[in-house]
Each structure stands twice: as C-alpha cells, then as structure tokens.
Amino acid sequence: MVQQSSRVVGLLSAFVIAAPGLAADQALIDAAKKEGSVTWYTTLIVNQMARPAVEAFEKKYGVKVNYIRNDSQDILLRVLSEAKAGKVLADIYDGVSGIGAYKRENLLEKWLPDAAKALPKEYYDKDGYWIGASLYLQAFSYNTDLVKKGGEPRTLEALLEPKWKGQMAISGSSSTTGVGGFVGHVVTKMGEEKGVEYLKKLAQQKLAVLQVSTRQVMDQVISGEYQVGVQTLTHHAAFSSTRGAPVEWVPTQDAMGALLILGLFKGPHPNAGKLLIDFLMSDEGQGIFRDADYIPVSPNVAARQARLKPDGVNFKARIFTPEEIDAEQPKWMKIFQETLR
C-alpha cells in the first residue's frame, strides 16, 4: 500500500523561484511545421480547455492538431490496442494514470520541455517521461440550492450522517477522479484496516457509483439529481459556479491530489508533439489552463481563484505521483469491489 506521505503541497511560489517563460527553439518549430500536424489524446474537457488550447496553438504555429477526448483508462486501452496492431497513432497524451503501462510497453520518448527547469522536482519525471501541466485536487461538491451553506459535508466522517443517505454520487472510474482514487485516499489517510471499515459503513449510505466521468457526476449534482458529489474536481466546480451554476466545492483537509501529466509517444509526429507539450507548459499555455479555471503548475501563472491552490494551512493536499497511482489502482479497485460495490 502507498505509505502515508509527509508531502503537503502549498503554493508553488513557495518552492521555486519564477523564471521567465522560455520560447520554443526555432529548429523545433521548423521541424514541427514540416511535419504539419500532431495528434493529441486528451482527457481535458473539450469546450472548457482542449479546444481553446488547440486554437491558440494552431494560430501561433500553423500546425494542425487532431485531438480525441476520452478518460485516462479509455485512452490507455486505445493506445495499447494501437501498439499491439503495430503503430501508436497519437503523438502526445495527457491524463492522471497509465504511465506504468506506457513505460512497460516502451511507448514513450524521453523528453522534457525547458519549463521543467522552473518546477519542483516532484512535478516532472526524473527519467524524462512525463511532466505535470495542472494540479487536480479532489474534493466534495454540493448543490447550493439543495444544501445550505454551513450544512455541507467537510470530512469523510460527515458522509456517514443519515441526511446524506441516497443523496451522494461518485464516478465509477478507477482513476484518482473516481471511486478508485477515493478508496485510495481513504485507505492512505486512515490505514487499510480502518479505511475498509469506514468504506463498509459508507456503503450503507447508498453512495451511487455512476459509470460516467467525474465531470458528469458534477453535472448531475448541478441538476439536482444528487445533493453531493464525492471525489469531484475543485476546478470543475469553480468553472461552473463562476458561470452561475448552483454548485460549490469544500476545501477538506488532506485532500487527494494528482497531476495532469503530459507525455510524448513514439508517434508519427515527434517534433510537433514536442512543440505542443512545450506550448502547453509555456506561460501562454499555462494561462489557458488558468482561464479555464484549471490549476496551472507554472510559478509565473497564478490560479484565477487563489483558493484553488493548496496553501498548506486552510487547504492541504497529498499529491500522488503517476507511478503510485498506477501501482496501487488494482488494489484500490479490489477494495472497492469488497466494500462499496
């Protein structure tokens, strides 16, 4: 099991000294333009983040981006299927899991953009296979029309209160943004024995495990199908609430966090792939993450809502590495099957 970690994330500015944004090398730009296009398998919400990033990149460099949106596990299955057939069609991917399988199958190139020099070492792979582009923090969300402020659940134990029975939902995904990650958070925080005991009690609350994405869980909270979303993403709630939706998130203590990572496949357009990663990690690209209410990792680009980034005092988070997530997911899902299923 993942051991309890003392790594607690605070504001990135506390870890690093901001460095000026670095422009892509002209030779890389020329090589990417010669390739003409790049294929990106992405987990990012299309209208919120993926499309704005693609449009900005294409306008800046004139290199066409073909993108396919799916969840991390579905992307992993697609890529492994392509590899078995003899050719991975994507050039880059993003997600919170899958790194272990990609490494084992020798599908990734070792390459990091210059932006890695300004980041804490925990935010990129020491071997060069991935770099974190955004922080993903999991938290409870609730419908503000149905739950009075001050009455929302703020701790794991609070979810056991009778009033939430039949009123909560979670994604059935095995990733950190679904039930797999929630189980991992519980057993890491409480220890396996107490965590399993807690999960069995939570099962009696009739937690709805929906076979949809985390974003779709929040959409159902917003529509009033459920009062509380468990293991939802803080930036999804921030994006929707600032646009008038009746939803808010709760800054729980010792929340589970992960990195949205970018990786370069041994694909057909390696230079265009590198250029797209470079762009997404530049201050310009990180600004697109910010404007979509995602949480940028760049020390030069603050989150649009400061409270989205853990401050180490009022909002603490335990960040799981991609390797930890991949190693522990099978065990977390086994515990899920034995408790919440």
C-alpha positions as CSV (number, residue, x, y, z in Angstrom):
1,M,0.0,0.0,0.0
2,V,1.1,3.6,-0.6
3,Q,2.8,4.8,2.6
4,Q,1.5,7.9,4.3
5,S,3.5,10.7,2.9
6,S,4.6,14.0,4.5
7,R,4.5,15.7,1.1
8,V,2.0,18.5,1.5
9,V,1.5,20.9,-1.3
10,G,1.5,24.6,-0.8
11,L,1.6,27.5,-3.2
12,L,4.1,26.7,-6.0
13,S,5.8,30.0,-5.4
14,A,7.0,28.7,-2.1
15,F,9.0,26.0,-3.8
16,V,10.6,27.7,-6.7
17,I,11.8,31.0,-8.0
18,A,9.9,32.1,-11.0
19,A,11.8,32.0,-14.3
20,P,10.8,33.9,-17.4
21,G,8.8,31.9,-20.0
22,L,11.1,30.2,-22.4
23,A,10.4,30.3,-26.2
24,A,10.5,27.1,-28.2
25,D,13.7,26.6,-30.2
26,Q,13.4,27.7,-33.8
27,A,14.7,24.4,-35.1
28,L,12.0,22.6,-33.3
29,I,9.4,25.0,-34.7
30,D,10.6,24.4,-38.2
31,A,10.7,20.6,-37.8
32,A,7.1,20.7,-36.4
33,K,5.9,22.8,-39.3
34,K,7.5,20.4,-41.7
35,E,5.5,17.5,-40.1
36,G,2.4,19.6,-40.4
37,S,0.2,18.1,-37.8
38,V,0.1,16.5,-34.3
39,T,-2.4,14.0,-32.7
40,W,-3.3,14.5,-29.1
41,Y,-5.2,12.0,-26.9
42,T,-6.7,14.2,-24.2
43,T,-8.8,13.9,-21.0
44,L,-9.4,17.7,-20.9
45,I,-13.0,19.0,-21.2
46,V,-13.2,20.0,-24.8
47,N,-15.1,23.3,-24.7
48,Q,-13.5,24.4,-21.5
49,M,-9.9,23.6,-22.1
50,A,-8.9,21.4,-25.1
51,R,-10.4,23.5,-27.9
52,P,-9.1,26.8,-26.7
53,A,-5.6,25.3,-26.3
54,V,-5.8,23.8,-29.8
55,E,-7.0,27.0,-31.4
56,A,-4.2,29.1,-29.7
57,F,-1.5,26.6,-30.7
58,E,-2.7,26.4,-34.3
59,K,-2.8,30.2,-34.6
60,K,0.7,30.6,-33.1
61,Y,2.5,27.9,-35.1
62,G,0.3,26.9,-38.1
63,V,0.5,23.2,-37.1
64,K,-2.8,21.4,-37.2
65,V,-3.9,19.5,-34.0
66,N,-6.1,16.4,-34.3
67,Y,-7.4,15.6,-30.9
68,I,-9.6,12.9,-29.4
69,R,-11.1,13.3,-25.9
70,N,-11.6,10.4,-23.5
71,D,-10.9,9.4,-19.9
72,S,-7.4,8.1,-18.9
73,Q,-8.3,4.5,-18.8
74,D,-10.0,4.6,-22.2
75,I,-7.0,6.3,-23.7
76,L,-4.8,3.7,-22.2
77,L,-6.8,0.9,-23.7
78,R,-6.8,2.6,-27.1
79,V,-3.1,3.2,-27.1
80,L,-2.3,-0.4,-26.0
81,S,-4.6,-1.7,-28.8
82,E,-2.8,0.5,-31.4
83,A,0.6,-0.6,-30.1
84,K,-0.5,-4.3,-30.4
85,A,-1.5,-3.6,-34.0
86,G,2.0,-2.2,-34.7
87,K,1.6,1.6,-34.6
88,V,0.5,4.2,-32.0
89,L,-1.3,6.9,-33.8
90,A,-1.1,9.6,-31.1
91,D,1.9,11.9,-30.6
92,I,1.1,13.1,-27.1
93,Y,-1.3,12.3,-24.3
94,D,-2.5,13.8,-21.0
95,G,-4.0,12.1,-18.0
96,V,-3.6,11.1,-14.4
97,S,-2.8,7.4,-14.9
98,G,-1.4,4.9,-17.4
99,I,2.2,5.8,-17.1
100,G,3.3,2.4,-15.8
101,A,1.8,0.5,-18.8
102,Y,3.2,3.1,-21.3
103,K,6.7,2.7,-19.8
104,R,6.5,-1.1,-19.7
105,E,5.5,-1.2,-23.3
106,N,8.3,1.2,-24.3
107,L,5.8,3.6,-26.0
108,L,7.2,6.9,-24.7
109,E,10.1,9.1,-25.7
110,K,12.3,10.7,-23.0
111,W,11.8,14.4,-23.4
112,L,11.0,17.4,-21.2
113,P,10.4,21.0,-22.2
114,D,12.6,23.8,-20.8
115,A,9.7,24.7,-18.5
116,A,10.6,21.8,-16.3
117,K,13.6,23.8,-15.0
118,A,11.3,26.1,-13.1
119,L,9.2,23.4,-11.5
120,P,9.7,21.4,-8.2
121,K,11.2,18.0,-9.0
122,E,8.0,16.3,-7.9
123,Y,6.3,17.9,-10.9
124,Y,8.2,16.0,-13.6
125,D,9.7,12.6,-14.1
126,K,13.3,12.3,-13.2
127,D,13.8,10.0,-16.2
128,G,12.1,12.4,-18.5
129,Y,8.9,10.5,-19.4
130,W,6.3,13.0,-18.2
131,I,5.7,16.5,-16.9
132,G,2.8,17.8,-14.8
133,A,0.8,20.5,-16.5
134,S,-2.0,21.1,-14.0
135,L,-2.9,20.1,-10.4
136,Y,-6.0,18.0,-9.9
137,L,-7.5,18.3,-6.4
138,Q,-10.3,16.1,-5.4
139,A,-13.0,17.4,-3.0
140,F,-16.7,17.2,-2.1
141,S,-19.0,19.4,-4.2
142,Y,-22.6,20.2,-3.4
143,N,-25.7,21.7,-4.9
144,T,-26.1,25.2,-3.3
145,D,-29.9,25.2,-3.9
146,L,-30.4,22.0,-2.0
147,V,-27.7,22.2,0.7
148,K,-27.5,25.3,2.9
149,K,-24.0,26.8,3.3
150,G,-22.6,25.5,6.6
151,G,-24.5,22.3,6.3
152,E,-22.3,20.7,3.6
153,P,-20.1,17.7,4.5
154,R,-16.5,18.7,5.2
155,T,-14.9,15.4,6.4
156,L,-15.0,11.8,5.4
157,E,-16.9,11.0,8.7
158,A,-19.5,13.6,7.8
159,L,-20.5,11.5,4.8
160,L,-21.9,8.9,7.2
161,E,-24.5,11.3,8.6
162,P,-28.1,10.0,7.9
163,K,-29.1,13.0,5.9
164,W,-26.8,12.1,3.1
165,K,-28.2,8.6,2.6
166,G,-29.1,8.2,-1.1
167,Q,-28.0,11.8,-1.8
168,M,-24.4,11.2,-2.9
169,A,-22.8,10.2,-6.2
170,I,-19.3,9.3,-7.4
171,S,-17.7,8.3,-10.7
172,G,-17.1,4.6,-11.2
173,S,-13.7,5.3,-12.8
174,S,-10.7,3.6,-11.3
175,S,-8.6,6.8,-11.7
176,T,-8.0,9.3,-9.0
177,T,-11.0,11.2,-10.0
178,G,-13.3,8.3,-9.4
179,V,-14.1,5.6,-6.9
180,G,-10.7,4.1,-7.3
181,G,-9.0,7.3,-6.2
182,F,-11.5,7.8,-3.4
183,V,-10.7,4.3,-2.0
184,G,-7.0,5.1,-2.3
185,H,-7.5,8.4,-0.4
186,V,-9.4,6.7,2.4
187,V,-7.0,3.8,3.0
188,T,-4.0,6.0,2.7
189,K,-5.4,8.5,5.2
190,M,-6.9,6.1,7.7
191,G,-4.8,3.0,7.1
192,E,-6.2,-0.1,5.4
193,E,-8.0,-1.7,8.3
194,K,-9.8,1.4,9.4
195,G,-10.3,2.5,5.9
196,V,-12.0,-0.7,4.9
197,E,-14.2,-0.5,8.0
198,Y,-15.2,3.1,7.0
199,L,-16.0,2.1,3.4
200,K,-18.3,-0.7,4.6
201,K,-20.2,1.9,6.6
202,L,-20.3,4.3,3.7
203,A,-21.8,1.5,1.5
204,Q,-24.8,1.6,3.8
205,Q,-25.3,5.2,2.8
206,K,-26.2,4.0,-0.7
207,L,-23.5,6.0,-2.4
208,A,-24.4,6.0,-6.1
209,V,-21.4,4.7,-8.2
210,L,-22.2,6.1,-11.7
211,Q,-20.5,4.8,-14.8
212,V,-19.8,8.3,-16.1
213,S,-16.9,10.8,-15.9
214,T,-16.3,12.9,-12.8
215,R,-17.5,16.0,-14.8
216,Q,-20.8,14.2,-15.5
217,V,-21.2,13.5,-11.8
218,M,-20.9,17.2,-11.1
219,D,-23.4,17.9,-13.8
220,Q,-25.9,15.6,-12.0
221,V,-25.2,17.5,-8.8
222,I,-25.9,20.8,-10.5
223,S,-29.1,19.4,-12.0
224,G,-30.3,18.3,-8.5
225,E,-30.1,14.5,-9.2
226,Y,-27.8,14.3,-6.2
227,Q,-27.0,16.8,-3.4
228,V,-23.3,15.9,-3.0
229,G,-20.6,14.8,-5.4
230,V,-17.8,12.7,-3.8
231,Q,-14.2,12.9,-5.3
232,T,-15.1,15.7,-7.7
233,L,-12.6,18.2,-9.0
234,T,-12.3,21.6,-7.5
235,H,-11.6,23.4,-10.8
236,H,-14.8,21.8,-12.3
237,A,-16.8,23.3,-9.5
238,A,-15.0,26.7,-9.8
239,F,-15.7,26.8,-13.6
240,S,-19.4,26.1,-13.2
241,S,-20.0,28.2,-10.1
242,T,-18.5,31.3,-11.7
243,R,-20.9,30.8,-14.6
244,G,-23.9,30.7,-12.4
245,A,-24.4,27.0,-11.7
246,P,-25.7,26.1,-8.2
247,V,-22.5,24.3,-7.1
248,E,-19.6,24.8,-4.7
249,W,-16.7,22.7,-3.5
250,V,-15.5,22.1,0.0
251,P,-11.8,22.6,0.9
252,T,-11.3,19.4,3.0
253,Q,-8.2,18.8,5.0
254,D,-5.6,16.4,3.5
255,A,-7.4,16.2,0.2
256,M,-6.2,13.8,-2.5
257,G,-4.4,15.4,-5.4
258,A,-2.8,14.2,-8.6
259,L,-1.0,15.8,-11.6
260,L,-2.5,16.0,-15.0
261,I,0.6,14.8,-16.9
262,L,1.8,15.2,-20.5
263,G,3.8,12.5,-22.2
264,L,5.4,12.1,-25.7
265,F,4.7,8.9,-27.5
266,K,7.0,7.4,-30.1
267,G,4.4,8.7,-32.6
268,P,4.4,9.8,-36.2
269,H,5.0,13.5,-35.5
270,P,7.6,13.7,-32.8
271,N,8.6,17.3,-33.3
272,A,5.1,18.6,-33.5
273,G,4.4,16.6,-30.3
274,K,7.3,18.2,-28.5
275,L,6.2,21.6,-29.7
276,L,2.6,21.1,-28.4
277,I,3.9,20.0,-25.0
278,D,6.3,23.0,-25.0
279,F,3.3,25.3,-25.7
280,L,1.1,23.8,-23.0
281,M,3.9,24.2,-20.5
282,S,4.8,27.8,-21.5
283,D,3.3,30.7,-19.7
284,E,0.9,31.3,-22.6
285,G,-0.3,27.7,-22.4
286,Q,-0.5,27.7,-18.6
287,G,-2.5,30.9,-19.0
288,I,-5.1,28.9,-21.0
289,F,-5.3,26.4,-18.1
290,R,-5.8,29.3,-15.7
291,D,-8.5,31.0,-17.9
292,A,-10.4,27.7,-17.9
293,D,-10.2,27.5,-14.1
294,Y,-7.8,24.7,-14.2
295,I,-4.8,24.9,-11.7
296,P,-1.6,25.8,-13.6
297,V,1.7,24.5,-12.2
298,S,3.8,27.4,-13.6
299,P,5.2,29.6,-10.8
300,N,4.6,32.5,-13.2
301,V,0.9,31.8,-13.6
302,A,-1.4,32.0,-10.6
303,A,-4.7,30.2,-10.5
304,R,-7.6,32.5,-11.3
305,Q,-9.1,31.7,-7.9
306,A,-6.2,31.6,-5.4
307,R,-8.0,29.2,-3.1
308,L,-7.9,26.5,-5.7
309,K,-4.2,26.0,-4.9
310,P,-3.5,24.3,-1.5
311,D,-1.9,26.8,0.9
312,G,-0.7,24.2,3.4
313,V,-2.9,25.8,6.1
314,N,-6.6,26.0,5.2
315,F,-6.4,23.7,2.3
316,K,-3.9,20.8,2.4
317,A,-3.4,18.1,-0.2
318,R,-1.4,14.9,-0.5
319,I,-0.3,14.6,-4.1
320,F,0.0,11.1,-5.5
321,T,2.6,10.5,-8.3
322,P,1.5,8.9,-11.5
323,E,3.6,5.8,-10.7
324,E,2.0,5.5,-7.2
325,I,-1.5,5.7,-8.8
326,D,-0.7,3.0,-11.4
327,A,0.9,0.7,-8.8
328,E,-2.0,1.0,-6.3
329,Q,-5.1,1.1,-8.6
330,P,-5.6,-2.7,-8.8
331,K,-5.6,-2.9,-5.0
332,W,-7.9,0.1,-4.6
333,M,-10.4,-1.4,-7.0
334,K,-10.2,-4.7,-5.3
335,I,-11.1,-3.0,-2.0
336,F,-13.9,-1.1,-3.8
337,Q,-15.3,-4.4,-5.0
338,E,-15.3,-5.8,-1.5
339,T,-16.8,-2.7,0.2
340,L,-18.7,-0.2,-1.9
341,R,-19.8,-2.5,-4.8
